Amino acid sequence: MSIREIAEAFAQLCKDGRHEEAGERFWADSVVSREAMEGPMAVISGRAAVKAKSEWWYANHTVHEVTTEGPFIHGEQFALRFSMDITARESGQRIQATEIGLYTVADGKVVEERFFY
């Protein structure tokens, strides 16, 4: 698959609300996930660990709505813009947030995802 095909398929899964499926289909075994924060989830390596991070996020947030824009492609990378309306379960605080996901592709798989917010 070309970078455009990968980016469009990944984006469509996200637009359809199937974020976990996008990861399962496109993450490399050695994928690295980087968050724009400090702490234990700032950098997560490996498919199983990134999947566990995603599962933790969904277990700790109620998702009211997520919209996805993109993909925006440059070389072997693509970006998606996520607009989210969520509630943090622990605090009960409802949050509207925007996040950019930058995905790097090698050998047909996402080898890094980097989030900006």
Secondary structure in CASP SS format (residue, H / E / C, confidence):
PFRMAT SS
TARGET T0000
AUTHOR 0000-0000-0000
METHOD secondary structure of the structure
MODEL  1
M C 1.00
S C 1.00
I H 1.00
R H 1.00
E H 1.00
I H 1.00
A H 1.00
E H 1.00
A H 1.00
F H 1.00
A H 1.00
Q H 1.00
L H 1.00
C H 1.00
K H 1.00
D C 1.00
G C 1.00
R C 1.00
H H 1.00
E H 1.00
E H 1.00
A H 1.00
G H 1.00
E H 1.00
R H 1.00
F H 1.00
W E 1.00
A E 1.00
D E 1.00
S E 1.00
V E 1.00
V E 1.00
S E 1.00
R E 1.00
E C 1.00
A C 1.00
M C 1.00
E C 1.00
G C 1.00
P C 1.00
M C 1.00
A C 1.00
V E 1.00
I E 1.00
S E 1.00
G C 1.00
R H 1.00
A H 1.00
A H 1.00
V H 1.00
K H 1.00
A H 1.00
K H 1.00
S H 1.00
E H 1.00
W H 1.00
W H 1.00
Y H 1.00
A H 1.00
N C 1.00
H E 1.00
T E 1.00
V E 1.00
H E 1.00
E E 1.00
V E 1.00
T E 1.00
T E 1.00
E E 1.00
G E 1.00
P E 1.00
F E 1.00
I E 1.00
H E 1.00
G C 1.00
E C 1.00
Q E 1.00
F E 1.00
A E 1.00
L E 1.00
R E 1.00
F E 1.00
S E 1.00
M E 1.00
D E 1.00
I E 1.00
T E 1.00
A E 1.00
R C 1.00
E C 1.00
S C 1.00
G C 1.00
Q C 1.00
R E 1.00
I E 1.00
Q E 1.00
A E 1.00
T E 1.00
E E 1.00
I E 1.00
G E 1.00
L E 1.00
Y E 1.00
T E 1.00
V E 1.00
A E 1.00
D C 1.00
G C 1.00
K E 1.00
V E 1.00
V E 1.00
E E 1.00
E E 1.00
R E 1.00
F E 1.00
F E 1.00
Y C 1.00
END
